[in-house]
Amino acid sequence: MGHYNITEHRDTILDSINEGVFTVDLNWKIIDFNRAAASITGVARHKAIGRYCYDIFRANICENACALKRTLADGKPVVNVTTQIVNCAGEKIPIRISAALLKDSRGEVIGGVETFQDITQIEQLKKELENRYTFEDIIGRSATMRNLFRILPQIAESDSTVLVEGESGTGKELFARAIHNLSHRKKKPFVAINCAALPDTLLESELFGYEAGAFTDARKGKPGRFAIADGGTIFLDEIGDISSAMQSRLLRVLQEKTFEPLGSVKSVKVDTRILAATNKNLNSMMRSGKFREDLYYRIQVIRLKVPILKDRREDIPLLIDHLVSKFSRLKGKNIIGVSDRVRGLLMEYDYPGNVRELENIIEHATVLCNGELISMEHLPPELRPKAYSAMDEYRSYTDLRSMERMLIEEALRRHNGNRKLAAKDLGIDTSTLYRKIKNLNLSPPPSDGRRKRR
């Protein structure tokens, strides 16, 4: 038998795996560097050994959140942290890393070992998956949003007036734009106006335009929004805030497709599709005499209800990833995500300001974050837990179990305890849902949501 060389045997094992593996001494100099590490970084093994690890990887995480440094400081391993490195060709490569202590035969710490995996393909698949849940710039994978995505093309095909209902910040204008972009009018203008932002006199001149000399300083005539939107779509946001006089003028446009600019006696005919939106209950306003009944029934031929963010929590992770990517790009940052603790907090928050509030939170955090991961310290102060300290970010805070529990409870609540519908909503088998309910010690409604046979 030949001589058994443990070093060669170890190198053979390390070179046979697909994950990059390297070890460093207590001075951060590389001792070992396997074949996958060389392949991912583009740095040959003999060139890497003896060099500082941060010279090889050139990642932001090296400066302020080094996984090995954390492991050496507290003795705890780091598992599955996502970051980016820059290879020898200057290309950014997304990787997932884990780190642990390196000890000698006596149990003394002599350095650290880190494994890393190229997740470029995983990130590409993630982007493809995100695209599946994006519809005309609207992000969503919840059952409610999928139902809206399904009917939007049908709504767009018609020329009927649509009333988009929903609280402030839910993205009503995005739905209006989607209807326009999917319609035969998409090559013509989409004109939006916020009816609540202007007093009556200004709103009238903005909507219908005016002739030269119609009022002081009106030296030249100006076309109104209806004229500009001829052949296209006009979106009247916050229509519940207009006065009764303006309601009468709008009713005529809807009925006759004509209007008179201020200072003119000639009628102007337009071919404009009207989409309206409100955060108010127009039905109760109509019953109390604050909104004209005939106008109400004219503008709500088709009604579209946009859900509040709290009622579609499944969409929050998608929205977080989309917004981080958007603001990171806009502000020239290199942010690749949020910490697990931040994600958990954002999943549990109720968002009185809906998607717009989440957008503001992520923008605020992006401005303050100089690394690759948004942590609790980057969030607006009012969102952070009172007992929070920056050191908390270095502790183990992954709480996927509570997030899973919350999503399952939400799905069961939405479907009145119907396990089959809840499982379909969550994208899992009914048997899997039953198993998760048992493992998480959930107490769903005693009824399973099915109708009893008589």
C-alpha positions as CSV (number, residue, x, y, z in Angstrom):
1,M,0.0,0.0,0.0
2,G,1.2,3.6,-0.8
3,H,1.7,6.2,1.8
4,Y,-1.5,7.9,2.9
5,N,-1.2,11.7,2.8
6,I,-3.9,13.4,4.8
7,T,-3.1,16.8,3.3
8,E,-3.6,15.5,-0.3
9,H,-6.7,13.7,0.8
10,R,-8.1,16.9,2.3
11,D,-7.3,18.9,-0.8
12,T,-9.0,16.3,-3.0
13,I,-12.2,16.5,-0.9
14,L,-12.2,20.3,-0.9
15,D,-11.6,20.5,-4.7
16,S,-14.4,18.0,-5.4
17,I,-17.2,20.3,-4.0
18,N,-18.9,23.1,-5.8
19,E,-18.7,25.6,-3.0
20,G,-15.8,27.9,-2.6
21,V,-13.8,27.2,0.6
22,F,-10.9,29.2,2.1
23,T,-9.3,29.5,5.4
24,V,-7.4,32.5,7.0
25,D,-5.0,32.8,9.9
26,L,-5.5,35.3,12.7
27,N,-3.9,38.0,10.5
28,W,-6.5,37.6,7.8
29,K,-4.0,35.9,5.4
30,I,-5.3,33.1,3.3
31,I,-4.0,29.6,4.2
32,D,-6.1,27.4,1.9
33,F,-8.1,28.2,-1.2
34,N,-10.0,25.4,-3.1
35,R,-10.6,25.0,-6.8
36,A,-14.2,26.3,-6.6
37,A,-13.0,29.5,-4.8
38,A,-10.4,30.0,-7.6
39,S,-13.1,29.5,-10.2
40,I,-15.7,31.9,-8.7
41,T,-13.2,34.7,-7.9
42,G,-11.0,34.2,-11.0
43,V,-7.9,34.2,-8.8
44,A,-5.6,31.2,-9.0
45,R,-4.9,29.3,-5.8
46,H,-1.2,30.0,-5.7
47,K,-1.9,33.8,-6.2
48,A,-4.5,33.8,-3.4
49,I,-2.5,31.9,-0.7
50,G,-0.6,34.3,1.6
51,R,-2.7,37.4,0.5
52,Y,-5.3,39.2,2.7
53,C,-8.8,37.9,2.1
54,Y,-10.2,41.4,1.6
55,D,-7.8,41.9,-1.3
56,I,-9.2,38.9,-3.1
57,F,-12.9,39.4,-2.5
58,R,-13.1,43.2,-2.7
59,A,-16.6,43.2,-1.2
60,N,-18.4,45.9,0.9
61,I,-19.1,43.3,3.5
62,C,-15.3,43.2,4.2
63,E,-15.3,46.7,5.4
64,N,-18.2,46.8,7.8
65,A,-19.8,43.4,8.2
66,C,-17.1,40.8,7.7
67,A,-18.6,37.4,8.5
68,L,-15.3,35.9,9.7
69,K,-14.6,38.9,11.9
70,R,-18.0,38.4,13.6
71,T,-17.3,34.7,14.0
72,L,-13.8,35.3,15.5
73,A,-15.3,38.0,17.8
74,D,-18.1,36.0,19.4
75,G,-17.3,32.4,18.5
76,K,-20.6,31.9,16.8
77,P,-20.8,30.6,13.2
78,V,-22.4,32.8,10.5
79,V,-24.8,30.9,8.2
80,N,-26.2,31.9,4.7
81,V,-25.4,35.6,4.5
82,T,-26.0,37.0,1.0
83,T,-23.5,39.6,-0.4
84,Q,-21.6,40.4,-3.6
85,I,-17.9,40.1,-4.5
86,V,-16.0,41.6,-7.3
87,N,-14.0,39.0,-9.3
88,C,-10.7,39.6,-11.1
89,A,-12.5,40.8,-14.2
90,G,-14.3,43.5,-12.2
91,E,-17.7,41.8,-12.4
92,K,-20.0,41.7,-9.4
93,I,-21.0,38.2,-8.4
94,P,-23.8,37.5,-5.8
95,I,-22.7,34.9,-3.3
96,R,-24.1,33.2,-0.2
97,I,-21.5,32.8,2.6
98,S,-21.1,30.9,5.9
99,A,-18.2,31.2,8.3
100,A,-16.9,29.3,11.3
101,L,-13.9,29.1,13.6
102,L,-10.8,27.2,12.6
103,K,-9.2,25.3,15.5
104,D,-6.1,23.2,15.9
105,S,-6.0,19.7,17.5
106,R,-5.9,21.2,21.0
107,G,-9.1,23.2,20.3
108,E,-7.3,26.6,20.1
109,V,-8.6,29.1,17.6
110,I,-6.0,29.6,14.8
111,G,-8.1,31.4,12.3
112,G,-11.4,31.1,10.4
113,V,-13.0,29.1,7.6
114,E,-15.5,30.5,5.1
115,T,-17.6,28.8,2.4
116,F,-19.2,30.6,-0.3
117,Q,-21.6,29.8,-3.2
118,D,-22.1,31.6,-6.5
119,I,-25.9,32.3,-6.6
120,T,-26.0,34.1,-9.9
121,Q,-28.4,31.6,-11.3
122,I,-30.5,31.7,-8.2
123,E,-30.7,35.5,-8.4
124,Q,-31.7,35.2,-12.1
125,L,-34.4,32.8,-11.3
126,K,-35.5,35.1,-8.5
127,K,-35.8,38.0,-11.0
128,E,-37.8,35.8,-13.4
129,L,-40.1,34.9,-10.5
130,E,-40.5,38.6,-9.6
131,N,-41.4,39.3,-13.2
132,R,-44.2,36.7,-13.0
133,Y,-45.7,38.8,-10.2
134,T,-45.4,42.1,-11.9
135,F,-48.2,43.5,-13.9
136,E,-47.8,46.9,-15.6
137,D,-45.6,48.1,-12.7
138,I,-48.0,46.6,-10.1
139,I,-46.3,44.1,-7.7
140,G,-48.3,41.3,-6.2
141,R,-48.7,37.5,-5.8
142,S,-51.5,37.4,-3.3
143,A,-54.8,35.9,-4.4
144,T,-56.5,39.3,-4.3
145,M,-53.9,40.8,-6.6
146,R,-53.9,37.9,-9.0
147,N,-57.7,38.2,-9.3
148,L,-57.2,41.9,-10.2
149,F,-54.5,41.1,-12.7
150,R,-56.9,38.6,-14.3
151,I,-59.7,41.0,-14.9
152,L,-57.7,44.2,-15.8
153,P,-57.3,43.2,-19.5
154,Q,-61.1,42.7,-19.8
155,I,-61.8,46.0,-18.1
156,A,-59.3,47.7,-20.5
157,E,-61.0,46.3,-23.6
158,S,-64.2,48.2,-22.9
159,D,-64.6,52.0,-22.9
160,S,-66.8,52.0,-19.8
161,T,-66.1,54.4,-17.0
162,V,-64.2,52.8,-14.1
163,L,-64.2,53.8,-10.4
164,V,-61.1,52.7,-8.6
165,E,-61.7,52.6,-4.8
166,G,-59.0,52.3,-2.2
167,E,-57.3,54.0,0.7
168,S,-54.6,56.6,0.1
169,G,-51.3,55.1,-0.8
170,T,-52.7,51.8,-2.3
171,G,-51.6,52.7,-5.8
172,K,-54.9,53.6,-7.5
173,E,-53.2,55.6,-10.2
174,L,-51.0,52.5,-11.1
175,F,-54.2,50.6,-11.8
176,A,-55.6,53.4,-13.9
177,R,-52.4,53.6,-16.0
178,A,-52.5,49.8,-16.4
179,I,-56.1,50.0,-17.8
180,H,-54.9,52.7,-20.2
181,N,-51.8,50.8,-21.3
182,L,-53.8,47.7,-22.0
183,S,-56.5,49.4,-24.0
184,H,-56.8,50.4,-27.6
185,R,-56.1,54.0,-26.4
186,K,-52.6,53.2,-25.2
187,K,-50.9,55.3,-28.0
188,K,-52.9,58.4,-27.0
189,P,-52.4,60.5,-23.9
190,F,-53.0,59.4,-20.3
191,V,-53.8,62.6,-18.4
192,A,-54.1,62.5,-14.6
193,I,-55.4,65.3,-12.3
194,N,-55.8,65.3,-8.5
195,C,-59.3,66.9,-8.0
196,A,-58.6,67.4,-4.2
197,A,-55.5,69.5,-4.8
198,L,-57.2,72.5,-6.6
199,P,-60.0,74.9,-5.7
200,D,-63.1,74.9,-7.9
201,T,-62.1,77.8,-10.1
202,L,-58.7,76.4,-10.9
203,L,-60.0,72.9,-11.3
204,E,-62.6,74.1,-13.8
205,S,-60.0,75.9,-15.9
206,E,-57.6,72.9,-15.7
207,L,-60.2,70.4,-16.8
208,F,-62.0,72.5,-19.5
209,G,-59.4,75.1,-20.5
210,Y,-60.2,78.8,-21.3
211,E,-60.3,81.3,-24.1
212,A,-58.1,84.4,-24.3
213,G,-59.7,87.2,-22.2
214,A,-61.8,84.8,-20.2
215,F,-60.4,86.4,-17.0
216,T,-57.7,88.9,-16.0
217,D,-54.2,88.0,-17.3
218,A,-55.7,85.3,-19.7
219,R,-53.9,86.8,-22.8
220,K,-53.8,83.4,-24.5
221,G,-56.2,80.5,-24.5
222,K,-55.2,77.2,-22.9
223,P,-56.6,73.8,-23.7
224,G,-58.0,71.8,-20.7
225,R,-57.1,68.3,-19.6
226,F,-60.1,66.9,-21.4
227,A,-59.0,68.4,-24.7
228,I,-55.4,67.1,-24.1
229,A,-56.7,63.6,-23.4
230,D,-58.8,63.5,-26.6
231,G,-58.6,60.0,-28.0
232,G,-56.9,58.8,-24.7
233,T,-57.8,58.5,-21.1
234,I,-58.4,61.1,-18.3
235,F,-57.9,60.0,-14.7
236,L,-59.8,62.0,-12.1
237,D,-58.1,61.2,-8.8
238,E,-60.0,61.9,-5.5
239,I,-63.3,62.6,-7.3
240,G,-65.1,62.5,-4.0
241,D,-63.7,65.9,-3.1
242,I,-65.3,68.0,-6.0
243,S,-68.0,70.5,-5.3
244,S,-71.7,70.0,-6.4
245,A,-71.2,72.6,-9.2
246,M,-68.3,70.7,-10.6
247,Q,-70.3,67.4,-10.3
248,S,-72.9,68.9,-12.6
249,R,-70.3,69.9,-15.2
250,L,-68.7,66.5,-15.1
251,L,-72.1,64.8,-15.5
252,R,-72.6,66.7,-18.8
253,V,-69.2,65.6,-20.1
254,L,-70.1,62.0,-19.3
255,Q,-73.5,62.2,-20.9
256,E,-72.8,64.3,-24.0
257,K,-69.0,64.0,-24.4
258,T,-69.0,67.8,-24.8
259,F,-67.9,70.8,-22.7
260,E,-67.4,74.6,-23.1
261,P,-64.0,76.1,-22.1
262,L,-64.2,79.2,-19.8
263,G,-65.1,82.3,-21.8
264,S,-66.4,80.3,-24.8
265,V,-69.9,79.8,-26.1
266,K,-68.8,77.0,-28.5
267,S,-69.0,73.4,-27.4
268,V,-66.0,71.1,-27.7
269,K,-66.6,67.5,-28.4
270,V,-64.1,64.9,-27.0
271,D,-63.6,61.2,-27.2
272,T,-62.0,60.5,-23.8
273,R,-62.3,57.5,-21.5
274,I,-62.9,58.6,-17.9
275,L,-61.3,56.7,-15.0
276,A,-62.0,58.0,-11.5
277,A,-60.6,57.2,-8.1
278,T,-61.6,57.9,-4.5
279,N,-60.6,57.0,-1.0
280,K,-64.1,58.0,0.3
281,N,-67.3,56.0,0.4
282,L,-69.2,57.6,-2.4
283,N,-72.2,55.4,-1.8
284,S,-72.8,56.9,1.7
285,M,-72.0,60.4,0.4
286,M,-74.7,59.9,-2.3
287,R,-77.2,58.7,0.3
288,S,-76.4,61.8,2.5
289,G,-76.8,64.1,-0.5
290,K,-73.1,65.1,-0.8
291,F,-72.6,63.4,-4.1
292,R,-75.0,63.4,-7.1
293,E,-76.8,60.1,-7.5
294,D,-76.8,60.4,-11.4
295,L,-73.0,61.1,-11.4
296,Y,-72.3,58.3,-9.0
297,Y,-74.0,55.7,-11.2
298,R,-72.3,57.2,-14.3
299,I,-68.8,56.9,-12.9
300,Q,-69.0,53.5,-11.3
301,V,-70.1,51.4,-14.3
302,I,-67.2,49.2,-13.3
303,R,-65.8,49.3,-9.8
304,L,-62.3,48.2,-8.9
305,K,-61.4,47.8,-5.2
306,V,-57.7,48.1,-4.5
307,P,-56.8,46.2,-1.2
308,I,-54.9,47.8,1.6
309,L,-51.3,46.5,2.2
310,K,-52.2,45.0,5.5
311,D,-54.7,42.6,3.8
312,R,-52.1,41.3,1.3
313,R,-49.1,40.6,3.5
314,E,-47.8,37.9,1.1
315,D,-46.9,40.8,-1.3
316,I,-44.7,42.6,1.2
317,P,-41.5,40.6,0.6
318,L,-41.8,41.1,-3.2
319,L,-42.4,44.9,-2.7
320,I,-39.4,45.1,-0.3
321,D,-37.1,43.5,-2.9
322,H,-38.5,45.6,-5.7
323,L,-38.2,48.9,-3.8
324,V,-34.7,48.1,-2.5
325,S,-33.6,47.5,-6.1
326,K,-35.3,50.6,-7.3
327,F,-33.9,53.0,-4.8
328,S,-30.5,51.4,-4.7
329,R,-30.2,52.0,-8.4
330,L,-31.7,55.6,-8.2
331,K,-29.3,56.6,-5.4
332,G,-26.2,54.9,-6.8
333,K,-25.9,52.5,-3.9
334,N,-24.9,48.8,-3.9
335,I,-27.6,47.5,-1.6
336,I,-28.7,44.0,-2.2
337,G,-31.4,43.5,0.5
338,V,-32.6,43.9,4.0
339,S,-31.6,41.9,7.1
340,D,-33.9,39.1,8.4
341,R,-34.8,41.2,11.4
342,V,-35.8,44.2,9.2
343,R,-37.8,41.8,6.9
344,G,-39.6,40.4,10.0
345,L,-40.5,43.8,11.3
346,L,-41.7,45.0,7.9
347,M,-43.9,41.9,7.6
348,E,-45.6,42.6,10.9
349,Y,-46.2,46.3,10.5
350,D,-49.7,47.4,9.7
351,Y,-48.9,50.3,7.2
352,P,-51.6,52.9,7.7
353,G,-50.1,54.7,4.7
354,N,-50.1,51.5,2.6
355,V,-47.6,50.9,-0.2
356,R,-46.7,54.6,-0.3
357,E,-45.6,54.3,3.4
358,L,-43.5,51.2,2.7
359,E,-41.9,53.1,-0.3
360,N,-41.0,56.0,2.0
361,I,-39.5,53.6,4.6
362,I,-37.3,51.9,2.0
363,E,-36.2,55.2,0.5
364,H,-35.3,56.5,4.0
365,A,-33.3,53.4,4.7
366,T,-31.5,53.4,1.3
367,V,-30.3,57.0,1.9
368,L,-28.8,56.0,5.3
369,C,-27.4,52.6,4.3
370,N,-23.8,52.7,3.1
371,G,-23.3,48.9,3.1
372,E,-25.0,46.1,1.2
373,L,-27.7,45.2,3.7
374,I,-30.4,47.5,5.2
375,S,-30.4,46.9,9.0
376,M,-32.6,48.2,11.9
377,E,-30.5,51.3,12.4
378,H,-31.3,52.5,8.9
379,L,-35.1,52.4,9.5
380,P,-37.1,55.5,10.6
381,P,-36.7,55.9,14.4
382,E,-40.5,55.4,15.0
383,L,-40.3,51.9,13.4
384,R,-37.5,50.6,15.5
385,P,-38.3,48.6,18.7
386,K,-37.8,50.8,21.8
387,A,-35.2,48.4,23.2
388,Y,-33.3,48.2,20.0
389,S,-29.5,48.6,19.9
390,A,-27.2,48.3,16.9
391,M,-25.5,45.3,18.4
392,D,-28.8,43.4,18.0
393,E,-28.0,43.1,14.3
394,Y,-25.1,40.8,15.1
395,R,-27.2,38.4,17.1
396,S,-29.3,35.6,15.7
397,Y,-32.5,37.2,14.7
398,T,-33.9,35.0,11.9
399,D,-37.5,34.3,12.8
400,L,-38.9,32.6,9.7
401,R,-41.2,30.5,12.0
402,S,-43.2,33.5,13.2
403,M,-43.4,34.9,9.6
404,E,-44.7,31.5,8.4
405,R,-47.2,31.4,11.3
406,M,-48.5,34.9,10.5
407,L,-49.0,34.1,6.8
408,I,-50.9,30.9,7.5
409,E,-53.1,32.6,10.1
410,E,-53.8,35.4,7.6
411,A,-54.7,32.9,4.8
412,L,-57.0,30.9,7.1
413,R,-58.7,34.1,8.3
414,R,-59.3,35.3,4.7
415,H,-60.9,32.0,3.8
416,N,-63.0,31.6,7.0
417,G,-61.0,28.6,8.1
418,N,-61.2,26.7,4.7
419,R,-57.9,24.8,4.7
420,K,-58.2,23.9,1.0
421,L,-58.6,27.5,-0.2
422,A,-56.0,28.7,2.3
423,A,-53.4,26.2,1.0
424,K,-54.2,27.2,-2.6
425,D,-53.7,30.8,-1.7
426,L,-50.4,30.1,-0.1
427,G,-49.2,27.9,-3.0
428,I,-48.8,24.7,-1.0
429,D,-50.6,21.3,-0.8
430,T,-53.5,20.9,1.7
431,S,-51.6,18.1,3.4
432,T,-48.6,20.4,3.8
433,L,-50.8,23.1,5.4
434,Y,-52.3,20.6,7.9
435,R,-48.7,19.5,8.8
436,K,-47.6,23.1,9.3
437,I,-50.7,23.9,11.4
438,K,-49.7,21.0,13.6
439,N,-46.0,21.8,13.8
440,L,-46.6,25.5,14.5
441,N,-49.2,24.7,17.2
442,L,-51.8,26.9,15.5
443,S,-55.4,27.0,16.6
444,P,-57.4,27.6,13.4
445,P,-61.2,28.0,13.5
446,P,-63.0,24.8,14.5
447,S,-64.9,24.9,11.2
448,D,-62.9,24.0,8.1
449,G,-64.9,26.6,6.1
450,R,-66.9,24.0,4.1
451,R,-70.7,24.1,3.9
452,K,-72.4,21.5,6.0
453,R,-74.7,19.1,4.1
454,R,-78.3,19.4,5.0
